[in-house]
Each structure stands twice: as C-alpha cells, then as structure tokens.
Amino acid sequence: MAAWKNNLVYVWNVISILGVILILVGTGLIVSFSAIELMREVNNPYLGILIYFLFPAILVAGLFLVPVGILLTRNRLRGANPGAVPKYPVLDFNDPKKRKIAVFFTLATLIFSVLITLSGVKGYEFTESVTFCGKLCHVAMEPEFVAWQHSPHAKVKCVECHVGPGAQWYVKAKVSGTRQMLAVLFNTFPRPIETPVMSLRPSSDTCEGCHWPEKFFSPRIKKFYHYAPNEKNTPREVDLLIFINGTPETPLEGGVHWHIGQEVSYIPRDKSRQDIPYISVKGKDGKIREYMTGEKPLTTEQVAHGEKRIMDCIDCHNRPSHIYKSPGQAIDANLHAGNIDTNLPYFKKVAVGLMTNTAYKTTKEAKEAIDKGITDYYAKNYPVLAKEKSAQILKAIAECQEVYEHNFFPRMNASWQTYPNNIGHFNFPGCFRCHDDKHKSADGHVIRKDCNLCHKVMRQVQENVPSGAAATSFTHPVNIGDEIYKTNCSDCHQPPKVKHEEGKEGAVEKK
C-alpha cells in the first residue's frame, strides 16, 4: 500500500517515462541547435524547420504523454484498490514533499510554456522569411528565388507581396502553403510551376502600399542598349519617351496608366492570359464599350458565362520581382556594363547561339558547353586574339555561364521563355495582346496598334540610321518593309520551344 501511495509511482510507467524522455530530448535539441544557429550565424531553412517545428513538437508530445501516463496509472490503481485511492489528487501544501512537487511542476510548466511560446513566435517569423519561401523548397522555387535575388525588389520579402497585411490573407496563404509543402514533400509539384497565380491578392492591397498610379504622371526617358550580332558587336541605342500618365492635373487621362484610370475588364482564352479575345471598358459616364477580336471571337454565351478579370497593375507588371532575361538582353547588359569585352569578335552571336541552340539537360552540361564553345571558337577563328585576350575571354565565359544560371533551370523545365513578361512587346506579345488593330467594338471603335500611344522615339543610334538624324519613328536594324507594322516583335524575338530526349523544354533559335 505504501509503495503506490508514493507520488513517484504515478510517473513510473512506460508512457510517462517516454514522455519525460521526449521532454528532455526536445528541450535539449531546441537549446543546443538554437545555440549553434546563433553562434555560427547559420541561415539554413532545414535547421529552422527542426528548431521551430520538429523539436517543439517532440517537446509538446512529451508534455502530453506524461499526464496521460499518470492518469492511466492512477485509474489502474483505483480499479485494483477500490476506495483506497481518492478520486481526485489531494493537494496538501502543508506536506513538504507535495509542496516541493507542486513548486517543481509549476516552474517546469512556466519554463516549458515560455520555450514553446518563443518557438511559436520564432516559427511564425521563420515562415514569413525569404529563407523559408525560397530555400526550403529549393528545387521547386529555384527559378523564382534566383530571379527575385536579381530584381529591383530583392530587398522586399516574399510575404509582403504574396500575403500582405491582415489575418484573412495570412490564413489563406498558410493553407495554400501547406498544400504546396505537401506537393514538394511527395514530389508532385508541376515542372515548371504554373503562372499566373490565380489566387494572388489584388495589387491594390499589396503593390499600391508603395506604388500608386496617381504618383506617376510625368513622361520618362528610357534608354535601351543593344549590340549587333556582328564582328564588331556594334552598339545600338534607342531612347524612348514613355508616356506614363497624363498631367499632374489630370493624371489618368492618358498614357500607359490610363488602363487603370477606369474599369477595364477582359476574358482570357488561356490560363497564361496571353490570348485575350474579349475586352470591355467602363467609361466615367458609366457606359460600357465591348471589344471583340475578329479571330475566333467568343460567342454571346461564352461572354455571358466567361470569368471577367478586372485589369490591375499585375496584368502588365506581371513579373515585377521574378524577372528573366533572354540571352540576347542579358549579353547586351553585360556588354554595356563592361563585364564583357566588346572587342571580342562576334561574341554576342556566339554566346547567344550557345545558350539558345541546344536544350541542355543540366546546368553543369550547359556551362561546360558554353566554356568549350567560346574557347574553341576563338582558338579556331582568332588564334592570335585568343592568346592576347585569354583573360578577357575567360571573364566573358564566366559572365555567360552566370547568365545561363540566372535564366535557365533544366531541373524545373523552366527558362526565360516559360514565363511571359507583359511589359513592352519585344520578346512576348505584351501590349499587343489587346493593341493589335483586331479588337473592335460594335460601333466601330478599334483598339489601335499604335506605338505612339505609349511612347515616342527620341533618338536612335545604329548602323542604318544617319548620325545626328532626327528620329520620327523606330527604324528596324534590318529593312523588313511593311512587316514592321504587320508582324509583332515577339514573332521573331521569341524563338519556338523544343523538347529534348527527356521531355524537358528548351529553346532553339529560328533559322
């Protein structure tokens, strides 16, 4: 009788002992790994998962098992000795042993409560971090994470755009994130990740915290630098005056941001929102004008039941933080910045060809091919220069390999071509999805394909433009006649995709 009256007899059972072990193990792991993280300044997403989720879960499991074991043992003893054990524990603080036990459990509860609370707070912070978003799912998120790191928003955390303020969207994001983590865990995520994100929060709730249309009204000069794919890598320059808005007095009366000065809606035919057969514009007088494309127009029933999307910032600025560049654009930028020597003959042509003419299976294979291709080209065609400029060639090779790493991701079947960028109309249809001279209203209005609606050429420097000549309109580097008005830029500057042996997409240049 005295043995089971001893308080330790309640804890001396398999379940409670296991609980005590889990408590000690969980606490020890949290403390030790947290110390490692602090002392070594480790920034590892998997370490965060362990410290803020797995180890606290072990601790909580132990805290749950201890009282469960005590309760089961007490019930067993009461069943074996009816009436000998009181129904409820007797807390007699006049008994020194019981008083010490009560103090111990109270302090232990406080310590563990603080530990679990801190883990919860740090866990919340961890799930809101860029490390969690970009590195935990390192394969699935590799393209977007790499692109974000080299974007104008590289100092803005993922959650500030993808979640934003407020509890409602926080809960939605965590529910969606749980599904995504399960997809990563079981390797069921799509390759490439599909865009646009259909459940993305409206830009008015996120982007306009820092940017808002009324803020931007003055026309701005933007310079575009290109280099010809010839022996001299001849530099070209186009200076555009871009009409962002109207005037300070009437900021939404014209220019690019006119589109969100009133309600513009559209029905896309495809998930990527690149094919837009129907558009409606609600004027300030409340009247609605509908535009329909002449090519495969929607039926009246399709318009009536179609899901209309109200146009916002993201419909044009759809890649604000995850920007991929074509090899041509990336090489142009490096040539202009001086990272690549412009005196390397035909460099742009050779480099772009190596990145686009073959669908590589791995990044390593691509980098080796770029190295070999450039080295062999100059050794064969310019042997003297290859020796004189060996350092410049090595640096140029390294820059090209970096361009590939930033814009091609074989593991995710993704590249710069996978995700259309709707700003402009050079590599993708962009503006010309609607401004194509083919969308007409019932009363004869046409959405014009007129470049001067949004910008004006102020200056152009290239081989076929006389030096100092006043610019009136864009001059194509090669005389293509009326095709400059009939054909979209992207029809030539967006090469078709091909599939390699393993079924992953790559890009080849048009011949």
C-alpha positions in Angstrom: 0.0 0.0 0.0 2.8 2.4 0.9 4.5 1.8 -2.5 1.7 3.0 -4.6 1.0 5.9 -2.2 4.4 7.2 -3.1 3.9 10.0 -5.7 6.6 8.7 -7.9 4.6 5.5 -8.6 2.2 7.5 -10.8 5.1 8.6 -13.1 6.8 5.2 -13.1 5.1 3.8 -16.2 6.1 3.3 -19.8 4.0 6.2 -21.2 5.1 8.8 -18.7 8.7 7.7 -18.8 8.6 8.0 -22.6 7.1 11.5 -22.2 9.9 12.5 -19.8 12.5 11.3 -22.3 10.8 13.3 -25.1 10.7 16.4 -23.0 14.4 16.1 -22.2 15.3 15.3 -25.8 13.1 18.1 -27.3 14.4 20.7 -24.8 18.0 19.7 -25.3 17.7 19.8 -29.1 16.0 23.2 -29.1 18.6 24.7 -26.8 21.6 23.2 -28.5 20.6 23.8 -32.1 19.5 27.4 -31.3 22.9 28.0 -29.8 24.6 26.6 -33.0 22.4 28.9 -35.1 23.3 32.0 -33.0 27.0 31.3 -32.6 27.7 30.3 -36.1 25.1 32.6 -37.7 23.8 29.6 -39.7 20.9 30.5 -42.1 19.7 27.1 -43.1 16.0 26.5 -43.9 16.1 22.9 -42.7 17.7 23.9 -39.4 14.7 26.3 -39.0 12.2 23.6 -39.6 14.0 21.5 -36.9 14.3 24.2 -34.3 10.9 25.9 -34.7 8.7 22.9 -35.6 10.0 19.4 -35.2 11.8 19.8 -31.8 8.9 21.8 -30.2 6.6 19.1 -31.5 8.7 16.5 -29.7 8.6 18.6 -26.5 4.8 19.0 -26.7 4.3 15.3 -27.4 6.3 14.6 -24.2 4.3 17.1 -22.2 1.1 15.3 -23.4 2.3 11.8 -22.6 3.4 12.4 -19.0 -0.1 13.3 -17.7 -1.7 10.7 -19.9 0.5 8.0 -18.3 -0.2 9.4 -14.8 -3.9 9.3 -15.4 -3.9 5.8 -16.8 -1.8 4.5 -13.9 -4.0 6.2 -11.3 -7.1 4.7 -12.8 -5.5 1.3 -12.8 -4.6 1.6 -9.2 -8.0 2.8 -8.2 -9.5 -0.2 -10.1 -7.2 -2.6 -8.3 -7.8 -1.0 -4.8 -11.4 0.4 -4.8 -11.7 3.2 -2.2 -8.0 3.3 -1.3 -7.1 5.9 -3.8 -9.2 9.2 -3.8 -11.0 10.1 -6.9 -9.0 13.4 -7.3 -5.4 14.1 -6.2 -5.1 15.6 -2.8 -3.0 18.8 -2.8 -1.8 19.3 0.8 0.7 22.1 0.7 1.4 21.5 4.4 3.2 18.3 3.3 6.8 19.4 2.4 7.1 16.7 -0.3 3.9 17.6 -2.0 4.8 21.3 -1.8 8.1 20.7 -3.4 6.5 18.6 -6.2 3.9 21.4 -6.8 6.6 24.0 -7.0 8.7 21.8 -9.4 5.7 21.3 -11.7 4.7 24.9 -11.6 8.3 26.1 -12.5 8.6 23.4 -15.2 5.3 24.4 -16.7 6.3 28.0 -16.8 9.7 27.2 -18.4 8.2 24.9 -21.0 5.4 27.4 -21.7 8.0 30.1 -22.4 10.1 27.8 -24.5 7.1 26.7 -26.6 5.8 30.3 -26.9 9.2 31.5 -28.1 9.4 28.6 -30.6 6.0 29.6 -31.8 6.9 33.2 -32.3 10.2 32.4 -34.0 8.4 29.8 -36.1 6.0 32.4 -37.3 8.9 34.7 -38.1 10.6 31.9 -39.9 7.6 31.1 -42.1 7.5 34.7 -43.1 11.2 34.8 -44.1 12.7 34.7 -47.5 14.8 31.7 -46.4 11.6 29.7 -45.8 10.0 30.7 -49.1 13.0 30.5 -51.4 15.3 27.9 -49.9 13.2 25.3 -48.1 11.6 24.1 -51.4 14.9 24.7 -53.2 14.1 22.7 -56.4 10.5 24.0 -56.9 11.3 27.6 -56.0 14.8 27.8 -57.5 13.8 29.7 -60.7 11.7 32.3 -58.9 14.1 32.6 -56.0 17.1 33.2 -58.3 15.1 35.7 -60.4 14.0 37.6 -57.2 17.5 37.9 -56.0 18.4 39.9 -59.1 15.3 42.0 -59.3 14.5 45.6 -58.2 12.5 44.1 -55.3 15.4 42.0 -53.9 15.1 43.8 -50.6 11.3 43.1 -50.3 10.3 40.0 -48.5 8.1 37.4 -50.4 5.2 37.7 -48.0 4.9 41.5 -48.4 3.7 40.9 -52.0 2.3 37.3 -51.8 0.5 37.7 -48.5 0.3 41.4 -47.4 -1.3 42.7 -44.2 -4.3 41.2 -42.4 -5.3 37.9 -40.8 -7.6 36.8 -43.7 -4.9 36.6 -46.3 -2.4 35.3 -43.8 -4.7 32.3 -43.2 -5.3 31.8 -46.9 -1.5 31.9 -47.5 -0.8 29.3 -44.9 -3.5 26.9 -46.1 -2.1 27.3 -49.7 1.4 27.0 -48.4 0.6 23.7 -46.6 -0.7 22.2 -49.9 2.5 23.4 -51.6 4.7 21.9 -49.0 2.9 18.5 -49.3 3.4 18.7 -53.0 7.1 19.3 -52.5 7.3 16.5 -49.9 5.7 14.0 -52.2 7.3 15.3 -55.3 4.0 16.1 -57.0 4.6 19.7 -57.9 4.4 20.7 -61.6 7.5 21.4 -63.6 7.5 24.3 -64.4 5.4 26.0 -61.7 2.3 27.3 -63.4 1.6 31.1 -63.6 -0.1 33.4 -63.1 -1.1 32.6 -59.6 -4.9 32.5 -59.8 -5.4 33.3 -56.1 -3.0 36.2 -56.0 -4.1 39.1 -53.8 -5.1 42.2 -55.8 -2.3 44.6 -56.4 -4.3 47.4 -54.7 -3.8 45.6 -51.4 0.0 45.0 -51.8 1.8 46.9 -54.6 0.0 50.1 -54.0 1.4 50.2 -50.5 4.5 51.7 -52.1 3.4 52.4 -55.7 0.2 54.1 -56.8 -0.8 55.2 -60.3 -1.5 58.9 -59.4 2.1 59.2 -58.2 3.5 58.6 -61.7 2.4 61.1 -64.3 5.5 62.7 -65.9 6.8 61.2 -69.2 10.1 59.5 -68.7 13.1 58.8 -71.0 14.2 55.1 -71.0 17.3 54.0 -72.8 17.6 50.6 -74.5 21.0 49.4 -75.3 21.6 46.6 -77.9 24.6 45.2 -79.6 24.6 43.8 -83.1 25.5 40.1 -83.6 28.3 41.1 -85.9 32.1 41.0 -85.8 32.3 44.4 -84.0 29.4 43.8 -81.7 28.2 47.2 -82.9 26.4 49.2 -80.2 22.8 50.3 -80.8 20.7 52.6 -78.7 17.1 53.6 -78.6 15.8 56.4 -76.4 12.1 56.3 -75.8 10.0 58.9 -74.1 7.4 56.8 -72.3 4.0 58.4 -71.6 3.2 57.1 -68.2 0.2 59.2 -67.3 -1.3 62.5 -68.4 -0.5 65.6 -66.5 -0.4 66.5 -62.8 -3.9 68.0 -63.1 -5.4 65.0 -65.0 -3.0 62.1 -64.1 -5.2 59.3 -65.5 -6.4 60.9 -68.7 -3.8 59.3 -71.0 -0.5 57.4 -71.2 0.2 53.8 -70.0 -1.6 54.2 -66.7 -4.8 55.2 -68.4 -5.7 51.5 -68.3 -6.4 51.6 -64.5 -7.9 55.1 -64.5 -11.2 53.4 -65.3 -12.6 49.9 -65.2 -11.2 47.7 -67.9 -12.2 44.0 -67.9 -11.2 41.1 -70.1 -11.8 37.4 -70.7 -8.7 35.4 -71.4 -8.9 32.3 -73.5 -5.9 30.7 -71.9 -4.5 30.3 -68.4 -1.5 32.4 -69.1 -3.7 35.3 -70.1 -1.8 35.8 -73.4 -4.8 35.3 -75.7 -7.4 37.9 -74.9 -10.4 37.7 -77.3 -12.8 40.0 -75.3 -12.3 43.4 -73.6 -14.8 45.8 -72.0 -14.2 49.4 -70.9 -16.5 51.2 -68.5 -16.2 54.9 -69.0 -16.6 57.6 -66.4 -20.1 58.1 -67.6 -20.9 54.5 -66.7 -21.3 53.4 -70.3 -19.6 50.1 -71.2 -18.0 49.5 -74.6 -17.1 45.9 -75.6 -14.3 45.0 -77.9 -14.1 41.6 -79.6 -11.3 40.2 -81.7 -12.1 39.2 -85.3 -10.0 36.0 -85.0 -12.0 33.2 -83.3 -14.3 35.6 -81.4 -16.2 34.4 -78.3 -19.9 33.6 -78.6 -22.5 35.6 -76.8 -22.9 32.7 -74.4 -19.2 32.5 -73.7 -19.1 36.2 -73.0 -22.1 35.9 -70.7 -20.6 33.0 -68.7 -16.9 33.8 -69.0 -15.0 34.8 -66.0 -14.1 38.5 -66.4 -11.0 39.8 -64.8 -10.7 43.5 -63.9 -7.4 44.7 -65.1 -4.9 45.9 -62.5 -1.2 46.6 -62.2 -0.2 42.9 -62.4 -1.8 42.4 -65.8 1.1 44.4 -67.3 3.7 44.4 -64.5 3.2 40.6 -64.2 6.9 39.9 -63.5 7.8 42.7 -61.0 10.1 40.6 -58.8 10.8 37.4 -60.8 12.3 38.8 -64.0 14.0 36.6 -66.5 16.0 37.9 -69.4 16.6 36.5 -72.8 20.2 35.6 -73.6 20.3 38.5 -76.0 19.1 41.0 -73.5 21.5 39.6 -70.7 24.5 39.7 -73.0 23.6 43.3 -74.1 23.5 44.3 -70.5 26.9 42.8 -69.8 28.5 44.3 -72.9 27.1 47.7 -71.9 28.3 47.4 -68.3 31.8 46.5 -69.4 31.6 43.0 -67.9 32.3 41.5 -71.4 34.9 43.0 -73.7 33.2 44.4 -76.8 36.3 43.8 -78.8 35.8 40.0 -78.9 34.6 39.4 -82.4 31.1 38.0 -82.9 30.9 37.5 -79.2 27.2 38.2 -78.9 26.3 35.9 -81.8 28.4 33.0 -80.5 27.3 33.4 -76.8 23.6 33.7 -77.6 23.8 30.7 -80.1 25.4 28.5 -77.4 22.6 29.3 -74.9 19.7 29.0 -77.3 20.5 26.4 -80.0 20.7 23.5 -77.6 18.3 22.3 -74.8 20.8 21.2 -72.2 19.7 18.5 -69.7 21.6 20.1 -66.7 23.1 23.4 -65.8 26.5 21.7 -65.5 26.3 20.4 -69.1 25.3 23.9 -70.3 28.2 25.6 -68.5 30.7 23.1 -69.9 29.3 23.6 -73.4 29.5 27.4 -73.1 33.1 27.2 -71.9 34.1 24.8 -74.7 32.1 26.5 -77.4 33.6 30.0 -76.8 37.1 28.7 -76.2 37.1 26.6 -79.4 35.5 29.4 -81.5 38.3 31.9 -80.7 41.1 29.3 -80.8 40.0 28.3 -84.3 38.9 31.6 -85.9 41.1 34.1 -84.0 44.1 32.2 -82.6 46.2 35.3 -82.1 43.5 37.2 -80.3 42.7 34.1 -78.2 46.2 34.3 -76.7 46.3 38.1 -76.3 42.8 38.3 -74.7 42.7 35.0 -72.9 41.9 36.7 -69.6 39.0 38.7 -71.2 37.7 35.5 -72.8 37.7 33.6 -69.5 35.8 36.5 -67.8 33.3 36.6 -70.7 32.8 32.9 -70.4 32.1 33.2 -66.7 29.6 36.0 -67.3 27.8 33.9 -69.9 27.6 30.9 -67.5 26.1 33.2 -64.9 23.6 34.4 -67.5 22.6 30.8 -68.1 22.3 30.1 -64.4 20.0 33.1 -63.9 17.7 32.4 -66.7 17.6 28.7 -67.5 16.6 26.0 -65.0 16.6 22.5 -66.5 15.6 20.7 -63.3 12.3 22.7 -63.3 11.9 22.6 -67.1 11.9 26.4 -67.0 13.7 29.2 -68.8 13.2 32.8 -69.7 10.7 31.7 -72.3 8.5 29.9 -69.8 7.0 33.0 -68.1 5.9 35.8 -70.4 6.7 39.3 -69.4 3.9 41.6 -70.4 5.8 44.9 -70.1 6.5 46.0 -73.6 6.3 43.8 -76.6 9.8 42.7 -77.6 10.1 39.0 -76.6 6.4 38.5 -75.8 3.1 39.9 -77.2 2.6 42.1 -74.1 0.8 45.2 -75.2 -0.2 43.6 -78.5 -2.4 41.2 -76.7 -5.0 43.9 -76.9 -3.5 46.6 -79.1 -3.5 44.7 -82.3 -5.9 46.6 -84.6 -8.1 43.5 -84.4 -10.3 44.2 -81.3 -13.3 46.2 -82.5 -16.5 47.4 -80.8 -20.0 47.2 -82.3 -19.9 50.9 -83.0 -16.7 50.7 -85.0 -14.0 51.7 -82.4 -10.7 49.8 -82.7 -8.0 49.2 -80.1 -5.2 50.6 -82.2 -1.8 49.1 -82.7 -0.1 52.5 -82.5 3.3 52.6 -80.7 3.0 56.4 -80.3 0.1 55.9 -77.9 2.5 54.9 -75.2 5.9 56.1 -76.3 7.9 58.2 -78.8 11.3 57.5 -80.2 13.5 60.4 -79.3 16.9 59.2 -80.5 18.2 56.1 -82.3 21.8 55.1 -82.8 22.5 52.1 -85.1 24.2 51.3 -88.4 21.3 52.2 -90.8 20.4 55.5 -89.1 22.4 58.5 -90.1 24.4 60.1 -87.3 22.5 63.0 -85.8 19.3 62.4 -87.8 16.1 63.4 -86.1 14.1 60.4 -85.0 10.5 60.2 -86.2 9.7 56.6 -85.6 11.5 53.3 -84.9 13.9 52.1 -87.6 14.4 48.4 -87.7 18.1 47.3 -87.9 17.2 45.3 -91.0 14.9 46.6 -93.6 11.8 44.4 -93.3 9.4 46.8 -95.1 5.8 46.9 -94.0 6.3 43.8 -91.8 7.4 46.2 -89.1 3.8 47.3 -88.8 2.2 43.9 -89.6 4.3 41.5 -87.5 4.7 41.6 -83.8 8.2 41.9 -82.5 7.8 38.7 -80.4 7.0 36.7 -83.6 10.8 36.8 -84.3 12.3 37.5 -80.9 10.6 34.7 -79.1 12.0 31.5 -80.6 9.9 28.4 -80.5 10.4 25.8 -77.8 11.6 22.3 -78.5 11.7 19.2 -76.4 14.9 17.2 -75.7 15.2 13.5 -75.1 13.9 13.5 -71.6 10.9 15.7 -72.5 12.1 18.9 -70.9 11.6 22.0 -72.8 14.4 24.1 -74.2 14.8 26.8 -76.8 16.3 27.0 -80.2 16.7 30.0 -82.4 14.6 30.4 -85.6 16.7 29.7 -88.6 
